[in-house]
Amino acid sequence: CTIYMMGGWYFLILVLFTITEAVNRNNVLVMVTDDEGLESPVYGNKKCLTPHLEDLARRSIVFENAYTSVSSCSPSRSVIMSGLPQHQNGMYGLEHSFHHFRSFDGLMSLPRILNKTGNYWTGIVGKKHVAPESVYPYAYSFTEQDGYSANQVGRNITLMKELVRNFLAKAQKIENPFFLYVGFHDPHRCGGKLGGFCEKFGDGSPGMGVIPDWKPVDYTPESVEVPYFIQDTMAARKDIAAQYRTISRLDQGVGLMLQALKDYGFDDNTLIIYVSDNGSPFPNAKTNLYESGMIEPMMVSNPLEKSRWGEKSKALVSTTNIVPTVLDWFGEKYPEYHMFGPHQTTLQSASMLPITVKEPEDGWDTVYASHDFHEATMYYPMRVVRTKQYRLIKNLNYLMPYPMATDLYSAPTFLDILNNTMNNQPTHWFKTLNQYYYRDQWELYDIENDPHELKNLATDSKYSNILNELQDKLHKWRDATDDPWICWPQGVYLGGEVCHPLDNGT
């Protein structure tokens, strides 16, 4: 037995230290990070050091065009675990506290599918943030929903290491393959005495406790890389420096998970999927469906097909591709069932396993996204289609100002923009707050020629054919996924193929 104490929390863990030779069965490890963008050198950032992520990249196919299906914490995790967009699986907003959003009772999530077969052992360690338990059941579970501190099970990488090693030790004694989901809470914002990104949590400073396996990496504001969607000011640079420090804890945690796989003999037979839930926690990113809000890291390590290890793929993929990939790996089919609406509940995305063998010559050129809430007070539904060249956004509630998430609002970066705006001082941001708050119903951007998405082409007659084509693609996807908002804001859906008009001028 091992007892861990940190910050007043005690954990008693029965750690089975037996390490044996490789176990001959195919397994899955999914690692999900919290609000991570493209801060790693894997994606070109030379300032933020992530040696363990770079090690993982050398044994993976790295997706350069990977996107979240929804830029919000609970909804994004529901997509990762179900393969269905949030408007179809019912997880419209955050799960915790008064937000209290839940997926539909009839949803067949990945752990539910695997558990039902009786042929797999499922486990989750870290941040879960989806509900209800009956829809997202795991046989082995150490999460914030099991009564543990979210920081302990999601940021204390030493505790997470031991919980994962305990799972793997037990997996050696079970004949069935395993599916293990590890949910890091880093680098989500935090606040208070722990720092804006919880970057002091476990660093050994007074009152912060010690995470034995974490060696913090410090950054000065001058040493960070400022992406285009963040203003280049000292306030923002300090914010990014704190984020980088937290990413060092995440990176070292990833290294611990990979070492555990190796130590317990699962290194050569475990499919590894690494992905973030949504965009970086800065304005124009998280809770937005612009490029900076949708794009995210994704790596897939196929131990049975090493020919493409270390290569990059230009295929457009999203978090909806994870469930079909895992089912493909296990040789399982998605069940036949129906939740609501006129269509059978089916997956609209494909397995990524073929891409780990060969870069596709065609297809893989379109992804979709859907957002309704973040917090319960943040109702701003959006639907998006993203192709290799264009992004089309439909803002369904476009007459109201875009709402701000409380963690983003209270962060130094946004307060810097807000205070300078209110004092009529330069913000050094690439937008004004008025432009950020008030958006057109349709936004069309040429990503190749306008990567920062500053020129809306939706009303440009030269792009009318492209607009119509993308509107048609988006509508067909919304119809296929039984989008309850399919007629909004112009009309009301009463079933069938018709939107009944409201005559409201939209």
N, C-alpha and C positions, 0 to 999 in steps of 0.2 A: 504494500500500500504506500502511496505517496501523498503527502499533504502539501498543498500549495496555499500560500497566504499572500494576498496583495491588497492593499487599500482596505483592510478590514474584512475581506472576503476569504473564506477558507473553502478549499475543495479537497475532498477525499476521493482519490482515484485508485482503483485497483488496476495497476498497470501490469500487463502480462508481458514479461520481457523476453519470452522465448522467441528467438529469431531463427527461422529455418530456411532451407533452400526454396527456390522459386516454386510457386503454386501454379499448376497448369490449368488456368481458366481465364477467360477474358472478363475484365472488370472495367469500371468507369470511375474517374475522379473528375468532378466539375468544381472549379474554383471560381467564385464570383466575388469581385471587388465592389467597393461602395463609392460611387461618384468618381471613378478614375477616368481620366481622359487619356490623351496621348503624351503623357509626361515622361515616358521612358525613352532611352536611346534606341529601343527596338523600333520606335516610330520617329526617330530623327532628333529627339531632344538630347543634346550633348551635355546638358548641365545637371540633370537629375540622375544620380547614380543608381542603377538597378541591376547589379551583376547577376542575380538569380533569375530575374526575368529574361535577361539576355541568354543565360544558360538554357532556359526553357525554349526560347526562340530558336536556338541552334538544334533543338530536337523536335521542332514543330513546323507546320506550315503557318506562316504569319499572314493574316488577312489584312490587307491595306484598306479595304473598303467594307469594314464591318460596322453595323449600325444597330442601335437599340430600336425596338419596336415602339417604345414609349419612354419618355425621359422623366421618369418618376420612380421612386424606390420600390414600393409594394407592387404597383402594376408591372414594373419591369421584371420583378422576380416571378410574378405569376405567369408571365410569358415564357421565361426561361424554363419554368417547371411544367408548363402545359402545352407550349407550342402554338397557342392561340392568342390573337391580339386581345388587349385588355377589354375592348368593348364587346368581345365575344365570350370571354371567360368570366366577366363580371367584376373583376378587381379594378374598379374605376379610379380608386384613389388609395391613400395610405390606410394601412391596417390598424395602426395603434391608436390609442387614446380616443378622443371624441370623433375622430375621422371615421373609424369603424367600418371601413369597406371590406367586403367579403366576396370571394368567388362563388359562382353558382354551385348549389349542393350536388348537382348532377355531373359536374365537370370531372373528366377523367384525366387527372394530372399524371406526370411521369411516375412519381413514386407510387401512386395509387394503381396504375397499370401494372407496374412491376410486382408490387405486393400481391395483387390479385392472382397472378400466375402461380405464386408459391415457389418460384424458382430463383429468386434473388434476395439478397440481404441488403436492405437500404439503410443509409445513415446520413445524418446531417449534424454538422458542427458549426457554430457561429450564428450569424444573423439569418433569420428566417423571414419574418416580416410579411407573411401571407397567412390567410385564413380562409375557411375553417380547417381545423385539424383533420376532420373526416375526409377532406378533399386533398390535403397535403400530408399524408401520414408517413412517418419514417419509423422503422423498427428500433433504431439507435438514434437518440436525439438529445443534444445538448445545445439549446438555443435560449434566446431571451424569453421565449414562450414557455419554457420549462422552468421558469423561476430564477434564472441566472441573470447576472448583470450583462447587458449587451456589450459593454466595454471588456468585461472579463472573457466572455466566450468568443468575442469578435476582434479584440485588439491585443489581448494578452497572448502573444504568439507561443510562449512557453506552455501555457495551459492548453491552447489549441493543439500544439504538438502532441502533448500527452493524451489528449482525448482522441486524436486521430490514430496515434500508435496503439492505443487500447482497442480501437475499432479494428485495426489491421491485424492485431494479435488474435482477436476473436475470429476474424475472417479466415485466418489460416486453419481454424478448426471446423469451419463450415464448408460443406461441399459446394454450395451455390456461389455463383459470381456475385460481386457486390457492386452497388451504386452508391458512391459517397459524394455528398454535396458539402463543400466547405465555403461558408459565407463570411468573408472578411468584412469587418466594419470600417476598416481604413480604405481610403482617406476621407471619409465623410466628415463634415464640419462638426464641431463640438461646442466650444465656448466655455466661459467661466475660468476657474483656476487651472483647468487642464490645458488651456490654450485653445486658439480658434479651430484647430484641427485635432485636438487631443494630443498634440505633439509632445506634451510633457508627461503624459500618462505612462508610468512605468520607467521613466528615464533616470531614476535615482535621486532626483532633486527633492528637497524637503517636502514631505507629505504626498509625494507622487508614487511611492512604491517602486519596486524594481521588477522588470521583466528580464530574467537572466539571459535569455537568448537574443535580446535586442541590443545592438550597439548603435546608438543614434548617430546619424550623419547630419551635421549642421551645415547650413547655408547662410550666406549673407544676402541681403536684398540685392546687392550689386551683381551677385553671381547667378541669378536665376534667368531663365528664358521667358519672356513675356509674349504669349500668343496674341494674334491680331484682335481677338474679341475681348481682351482685357486692356485697360488703359495703362500706359507706361508711367506710373507715378510711384513715389516711395511707399505710399500706403498699400498699393496693390502688390508691389514687389515684396514687402514684408509678409503679406498674406500668402503669396506663392512660396516664399521661403519656409513658412510654417507647414504648408502643404507638402513640400518636398521632404521635410523631416519625417512626417508621418508616412510618406511613401517608402522611406527606408525601412520602417517597421513592417510594412506590408511585404516588401521585397524579401526581407529576411524570413518572414513567415512562409512565403512561397518556397524558399529554399528548404525550410524544415519539412514541409509536406512532401517535397520531391525526395528528400533523403529518407523519410519514413517509408515511402513506397519501395525504395531500393533496399532498405534494411530488412523489410519483411518479405522480400522475394516477389513483389508485384510490379517491379519496374518494367519488365519486358512483356507484360500482358495487360497493361491498363491503359485504356484510352484516356488522355488528359485533355480537357477543354478548359481554357482560361478565358474569362470574359469579364467586363465590367457591367454593372446594371444599367447605367445611363451616363450622360455627359458630366463633365467637370463642374463643380459647384460654384460657378461664377455667372454673372449676367450674360445673357445670350446663349448660355449653354444648358445646364440642368433646367428641366421643366420646359425647355423650348425644343422645337423640332427643326431648327436650322441645322446646318452642318455641324456647328460646334456643340449642339445639344444631342445630336444623334450618333455621331461617329465615336467609336470606342475601340479599345484593344480587343483582339480575339486571336487566340492561338489554339491550334488543334494538333496534338501529338499522337500519331498513330504508330504504336510500337511494332505493328505487323507490316508496315509499309514505310520504310525509312528512306526511300529514294528521293523524296522531296523535303526531307528534314533540312531546315535552315533556309528554305526558299520562301518567296513571298507570292501571294495570289492577289490578282486584281479582281477576282469575282466579287460581286456585290452579295453580301450575306447579312443576316440579321439574327437577333436572338430567337426568332421563330424557327430557325434552322437547327437549334440544339436538340430538341426532343426527337425529331425524325432521325438525326444523326445517332443518338443513343439507341433508339429502337433498331436502327439498321445494324449497329454494332452487335447488339444482342440477338439479332435475327427475329425480332418481334414485330408484329403488325399493330397499327393503331386500331383500337376497337371501333366497332360500328355502333353508333348511338346517336341520339338526338336530344338537344336541350330545349331549344326554342327556335322560332322563326321557320321559314319554309324549307330550309335546307338541312340535310344530314350534317352533323358536326364532323368536319374533316380537317386535316392539316393542309394548309395551302403552300407550305414550304417543303423543301427536299433535304435529304441527307447530304452532309458535306464530305462524307467519306470518299466519294469518287475524286474529289479535288485533292485529297491527300495522296492520290496516285498520279493524277495527270491534270494539268491546267485545262479547264474547259475551253473548247474552241468557239462555242456559241452559248447563248443563254446566260443565266446568272448576271443579268443586266438591269434588274429592277428589284427594289425593296419598298415596303410600305410601312407606314407608322400611324399610330392612333393614340390620342391623348384626350382625356376628359377632365380629370381633377389631378391635383397633387394633394394638398390639404383640402379639407372639406369646404373651406371658404374660397378655394381657387378654381372656380368653374370656368374653364376656357378650352372647350373642345376643339381639337384640330385633327385633320386627316391629311396624310402626306403620301405622295408617290415620288420616289427618287430613282432616276435612271442614271446612266453613266454621265450624261451631260446636264440633265435638268432636275430641278426640284420644284414640285408644285405643292403648295400648302393651301388647304381650305380652312379658314378660320370661321367656325360656325357661329361664334358669339362675338363677332368682330366689332359690333357697335359699343362694346364695353371696353374699358382699359384692361390691358393685360395685367394679371395679378402677380404679386411677388411672394415667393416662399419666405417664411419667417427666418430660416437659417441664412438665406442669401441676403435678405434685407438687413439683418443685423451684422453682417460681415463687413470688415474694413473696406473691401473693394467697392461694394455698392454704396456704402455710406460716403465714401470719397466722391463718387459721382453725384450722389444726391446733394451733399452739402455744397459742392462747387456749383451745381446747377441752381440751387436756391440762393446762392450768393452772387450769381451772375459772373462766375469765374470759369475759365476754361477747364473742361473735364478731361481733355486728352483721350477721350473715348471715341470710337468710330461711329457712334450714333448719338443722337440727343435722346433724353428720356421721353420726350413727346413721341419721337419716332418709335421708340421701344414699346411704349404703352399702347399706342393706337395703330392698328394694322388693318390692311385691306382684307376684304373677304377672300380674295384670291391673290396669292403671291407666287410668281413664277420667276425662277432664277436660272441663268445659264452658268452652271458651276464651273465649266471649263474656262470661261472668259470673265467670270465675276465670282471668284471663289469666296469672297467675303459677303456675298449676297446683299449688295447695296442697291442694285437697280432692278426694280420689279417690272417684269416684262408682260404682265398679265393683260394690260390694256394697250399694248403695242400691237397694231394690226399686222405687222410683219411676222408676229409669232402666233397668230390666231389658230393656224392649223396645229401647231405644237400644243397650244393650250387645249384645244378641243380633244386632241388625241390623248393627252394625259388626264383630262377630266373624265374621259370615257374609261380609261384603265382604272382610275381611282374608284369610279362608281361601280364597275364590275367587281372589284375586290371587296368593296363594302357590301355589295349584295351577296357575294359568295360567303362572307363571314357574318351575315345576319346583323349588320350594324343597326342598332335601335335608333340611331341618329340619322339614318340615311336620307330622310326628307327634310331635316332641319338645315337652315332656318326658314326655308321658303314654304314648307308645308307640314302636314301631319301624316304619319304612317298608320294606316288602319288595316294592314295586311294586303296581300296580293301584290300586284305589280305597279300600283298607282300611288303617287304622293298627292294627297288632297290639299288644295291650295289654302293659304291663309290670307292672301291679298295684303301682305304687310310691307310690300315695297322692297323686299330683300331679293 
